[in-house]
Every structure is written in C-alpha cells, then in structure tokens.
C-alpha cells in the first residue's frame, strides 16, 4: 500500500483498532496516521477518518472535537454524545487546554524559542492556502513555543506548544524561524512541490527534495484542565517519524520516548 500516491488508499478496518488510544461510553480517542484526511471525501466512507469511525461505531452522527491536517498525525478526539462534545469544545474555546505537538525541524536549536508573530493568508503565490507572518490588518495573533528536545546531525526533535490555534500556525512560525518542519510540502524548500503532489501524488521530484513523505508533525498530548480535575491523552509517535529519527539523527525509539517524558 502506498498512502502517498495520487489518491490515498482506503483504510483497512482490520488495522483500525490499532489506532485507538482510548475508548469508553463518552469518547473515542484516535492516533491518526499522517496520510489520512479527517472529513469524508468522494471516495466513500473508508477514505476518511470520520467515515471509518462511523463504520466502526455504527453511529450516524459523530462529534469531532478538533481536527488535524491530512499530513499531521496524532490525537483526534471524537465525542459520542453532544453534551460531551460541548464540554471538550468549550474547554478549547475557553483556552483551558494544553496541546503539545512533536515536530522534527531543520537545523539545530539549542534553546527554547517563543514566537509571538501574527499570521494572515498570503496574498498571491502559486499555493492559495499558504499563510505567512504578516502585519496586514487581516492578520491574527499567533503564539507558539518551540522547546528543543534533541538536536543532532542538522535536525531538531522539538516539542511545540501553540498558545493560539491559527491554521498552519506551527508550520508558518517554523518557516519564519528558518527552521522548517521537515517534509513540509507548502512551507518547506519549494511550495510547488505541494502542487506536484496534489496533481500527481508522490513523484521522483518529491523523493529527491524531501527526506520524509509527509510533514513531520504529530499531535502528541492534550491536557484538558477541567475544574473537577485534568483529563489528558497521549498518542505515541508514528513509525515514519521514529524511522526518520533513527535514520537521520541516529536516535533509537527509546531515545525519543525518554525525551518526550
């Protein structure tokens, strides 16, 4: 199976259970791989995470608390009842949530970096969905903390904590720092790679330009600080990012695991 072809493959329901981080009568927590869209597509229910979860649960209506970009892996929270969905969504809205990502960045970073730079949709350019640090009147406040964990061989394994939730925020701020997220097709070395990928899937040109087939960004931990006490979820790093750490940074899975604690 090549999940990075012109069309992503359908999900194999036989392996879906391996993606489940936690399930009870209220919640279904998934560790999404980095090749799967969240929302239904034209290719049927097994082409999206929402479609697969509907097949798995048999529920007609599901409540997606927060989504991720196709190429960002990690935690996805589904609520099984509207009241539960509202509780978690209001926590996000009221900013009583800590959200941590893990990213592999270009370059070696030795000290934490606090980025407080506004973001707006870029005007012009070949990729219309691209944003940038901007002081235009349409820009929105965006704040991100980059905390380096291990720097080696020209890369940094980094914990990233966004204080705001702007579209592409981490990737935009990483580009602004000139420490781009490894494998990023839009904010990486050449944004036309994204157009090439959308039109043709994974090509020889992308293979030559990018050392990993998707942006190396993973939603690792949520902590919901409810008045009655915190509720937290953790999604282990996906295999492709672990493989990159081993092959390009000479880090074992244990090295990575220890650094994330």
C-alpha positions as CSV (number, residue, x, y, z in Angstrom):
1,X,0.0,0.0,0.0
2,X,1.3,3.5,-0.9
3,X,-0.5,6.0,1.2
4,X,1.2,8.8,-0.7
5,X,0.0,8.0,-4.2
6,X,-2.2,10.3,-6.3
7,X,-5.1,9.0,-4.2
8,X,-4.8,7.9,-0.6
9,X,-5.8,4.2,-0.1
10,X,-8.9,3.2,1.8
11,X,-8.5,2.3,5.4
12,X,-8.2,-1.3,6.3
13,X,-10.7,-1.9,9.1
14,X,-8.7,-4.8,10.3
15,X,-5.9,-2.4,11.4
16,X,-8.1,0.4,12.6
17,X,-8.3,-1.0,16.2
18,X,-4.6,-0.4,16.4
19,X,-5.2,3.3,16.1
20,X,-7.4,3.5,19.1
21,X,-5.8,5.2,22.1
22,X,-8.8,5.1,24.4
23,X,-12.5,4.3,24.2
24,X,-15.3,4.4,26.6
25,X,-19.0,5.3,26.6
26,X,-18.2,9.0,26.1
27,X,-15.1,9.3,24.0
28,X,-13.2,7.6,21.2
29,X,-9.5,8.8,21.0
30,X,-7.6,8.0,17.8
31,X,-3.9,8.2,16.9
32,X,-4.4,9.3,13.2
33,X,-1.7,8.4,10.7
34,X,-0.2,11.2,8.6
35,X,-1.8,10.2,5.3
36,X,-5.5,10.3,6.2
37,X,-8.0,13.2,5.9
38,X,-10.4,13.7,8.7
39,X,-13.5,14.6,6.8
40,X,-15.4,12.5,4.3
41,X,-14.3,12.6,0.7
42,X,-15.8,11.5,-2.6
43,X,-14.1,8.0,-2.4
44,X,-16.5,6.6,0.2
45,X,-16.6,6.1,3.9
46,X,-13.3,4.3,4.3
47,X,-11.4,7.2,2.7
48,X,-11.6,9.5,5.7
49,X,-11.3,9.1,9.5
50,X,-14.8,10.3,10.1
51,X,-16.1,7.7,7.7
52,X,-14.1,4.9,9.3
53,X,-15.3,5.9,12.8
54,X,-18.9,5.8,11.6
55,X,-18.4,2.3,10.2
56,X,-16.7,1.2,13.4
57,X,-19.2,2.7,15.8
58,X,-22.4,2.4,13.7
59,X,-23.3,5.9,14.8
60,X,-25.0,8.2,12.3
61,X,-23.7,11.3,14.0
62,X,-20.3,11.8,15.4
63,X,-18.8,14.8,17.2
64,X,-15.3,15.7,16.1
65,X,-13.8,17.8,18.9
66,X,-10.8,19.1,16.9
67,X,-9.4,18.1,13.5
68,X,-5.9,17.8,12.1
69,X,-4.5,18.4,8.6
70,X,-4.2,15.3,6.5
71,X,-0.4,15.1,6.9
72,X,-0.3,15.9,10.6
73,X,-0.6,12.7,12.7
74,X,-1.7,12.2,16.2
75,X,-4.6,12.8,18.6
76,X,-8.1,13.1,17.3
77,X,-11.0,13.2,19.8
78,X,-14.4,12.0,19.0
79,X,-17.3,12.6,21.5
80,X,-20.1,10.1,21.4
81,X,-22.7,12.5,22.8
82,X,-23.5,16.2,22.2
83,X,-23.1,17.1,25.8
84,X,-19.6,15.5,26.0
85,X,-18.6,17.2,22.7
86,X,-19.7,20.6,24.1
87,X,-17.7,20.1,27.3
88,X,-14.5,19.5,25.4
89,X,-15.1,22.1,22.7
90,X,-15.9,24.7,25.3
91,X,-12.6,23.8,27.1
92,X,-10.8,24.6,23.8
93,X,-12.7,27.8,23.3
94,X,-12.1,28.9,26.8
95,X,-8.4,28.1,26.4
96,X,-8.1,25.7,29.4
97,X,-6.4,23.2,27.3
98,X,-2.6,22.5,26.8
99,X,-1.8,21.0,23.5
100,X,1.6,19.6,22.7
101,X,3.0,18.6,19.3
102,X,6.2,16.9,18.4
103,X,8.0,18.1,15.3
104,X,11.2,17.4,13.5
105,X,12.7,20.7,12.4
106,X,15.5,21.6,10.0
107,X,18.6,23.0,11.7
108,X,19.9,22.5,15.3
109,X,18.1,24.5,18.0
110,X,19.7,24.6,21.5
111,X,17.4,26.8,23.5
112,X,13.6,27.3,23.7
113,X,12.1,29.9,21.3
114,X,8.9,31.9,22.0
115,X,7.3,33.2,18.8
116,X,4.7,35.9,19.0
117,X,4.1,36.9,15.4
118,X,0.7,37.5,13.7
119,X,-0.4,35.3,10.8
120,X,-2.5,36.0,7.7
121,X,-3.4,34.3,4.5
122,X,-0.7,35.2,1.9
123,X,-1.8,37.3,-1.0
124,X,-0.6,35.9,-4.3
125,X,1.7,33.0,-4.9
126,X,1.1,29.6,-6.5
127,X,-0.4,27.9,-3.4
128,X,-3.5,29.7,-2.4
129,X,-3.8,28.0,1.0
130,X,-0.4,29.3,2.2
131,X,-0.2,31.7,5.1
132,X,2.7,33.8,6.4
133,X,3.8,36.0,9.3
134,X,2.1,39.3,8.4
135,X,1.3,42.6,9.9
136,X,-1.6,43.2,7.5
137,X,-4.9,44.4,9.0
138,X,-6.3,40.9,8.3
139,X,-3.6,39.1,10.4
140,X,-4.5,37.3,13.6
141,X,-2.4,36.9,16.8
142,X,-0.4,33.7,16.9
143,X,1.9,32.5,19.7
144,X,4.0,29.3,19.6
145,X,6.7,27.9,21.9
146,X,9.4,25.6,20.4
147,X,11.2,23.6,23.0
148,X,14.1,21.6,21.6
149,X,14.5,18.0,22.9
150,X,17.4,16.6,20.9
151,X,19.5,18.3,18.3
152,X,21.7,16.2,16.1
153,X,23.0,15.9,12.5
154,X,21.3,19.1,11.3
155,X,17.9,18.4,12.7
156,X,16.0,19.1,16.0
157,X,13.4,16.9,17.6
158,X,11.2,19.5,19.2
159,X,8.2,19.8,21.5
160,X,5.9,22.5,20.2
161,X,3.2,24.2,22.3
162,X,0.8,26.5,20.4
163,X,-1.0,29.0,22.6
164,X,-3.3,30.0,19.8
165,X,-4.9,27.9,17.2
166,X,-4.4,29.5,13.8
167,X,-4.4,27.5,10.6
168,X,-0.9,26.1,9.8
169,X,0.4,28.1,12.8
170,X,3.3,25.8,13.8
171,X,4.4,25.4,10.2
172,X,4.2,29.1,9.5
173,X,6.2,30.0,12.6
174,X,8.8,27.3,11.8
175,X,9.3,28.8,8.4
176,X,9.6,32.3,9.9
177,X,12.4,30.9,12.2
178,X,14.1,29.3,9.1
179,X,13.7,26.0,10.9
180,X,11.1,24.5,8.7
181,X,9.2,21.3,9.6
182,X,11.0,18.5,7.8
183,X,9.0,17.2,4.8
184,X,6.6,20.2,4.6
185,X,5.4,20.5,1.0
186,X,4.0,24.0,1.4
187,X,6.3,25.7,3.9
188,X,9.4,23.7,3.0
189,X,12.1,24.1,0.3
190,X,9.7,24.7,-2.6
191,X,6.0,25.2,-2.4
192,X,5.4,24.0,-5.9
193,X,6.1,20.5,-4.5
194,X,2.7,20.7,-2.9
195,X,1.1,21.4,-6.4
196,X,3.1,18.5,-7.8
197,X,1.8,16.2,-5.0
198,X,-1.8,17.2,-5.3
199,X,-1.7,16.6,-9.1
200,X,0.4,13.5,-9.3
201,X,1.0,12.0,-5.8
202,X,4.5,11.1,-4.7
203,X,6.9,11.7,-7.6
204,X,10.6,11.4,-8.2
205,X,10.9,15.1,-7.8
206,X,9.4,15.0,-4.3
207,X,11.6,12.0,-3.5
208,X,14.7,14.0,-4.4
209,X,13.6,17.1,-2.5
210,X,12.0,15.7,0.8
211,X,13.6,13.3,3.2
212,X,10.2,12.1,4.5
213,X,6.9,11.7,2.7
214,X,4.9,14.0,4.8
215,X,5.3,16.9,7.2
216,X,6.9,15.6,10.4
217,X,4.4,17.0,12.8
218,X,2.5,14.9,15.4
219,X,-0.2,15.9,17.9
220,X,1.2,14.2,20.9
221,X,-0.6,15.3,24.1
222,X,-3.8,17.0,25.2
223,X,-4.4,18.2,28.7
224,X,-7.9,19.5,29.5
225,X,-7.8,21.4,32.7
226,X,-11.4,21.0,33.8
227,X,-12.5,22.5,37.2
228,X,-13.0,19.0,38.5
229,X,-9.5,17.9,37.5
230,X,-7.3,17.4,34.5
231,X,-8.0,14.9,31.7
232,X,-5.1,14.0,29.5
233,X,-4.4,11.9,26.4
234,X,-1.2,10.9,24.7
235,X,-0.6,9.4,21.2
236,X,2.7,7.7,20.6
237,X,4.8,9.0,17.8
238,X,4.1,7.4,14.4
239,X,6.5,4.9,12.9
240,X,7.6,7.1,10.0
241,X,8.8,9.9,12.3
242,X,10.6,7.3,14.5
243,X,12.2,5.9,11.4
244,X,13.4,9.4,10.4
245,X,14.9,9.9,13.9
246,X,16.7,6.6,13.6
247,X,18.0,7.0,10.1
248,X,18.9,10.7,10.1
249,X,19.5,11.5,13.7
250,X,20.8,8.2,15.0
251,X,18.2,8.1,17.7
252,X,16.6,4.9,19.0
253,X,12.9,4.7,19.8
254,X,13.9,4.6,23.4
255,X,15.9,7.9,23.0
256,X,12.8,9.5,21.5
257,X,10.5,8.1,24.2
258,X,12.7,9.3,27.1
259,X,13.0,12.8,25.6
260,X,9.2,13.2,25.4
261,X,8.6,12.4,29.1
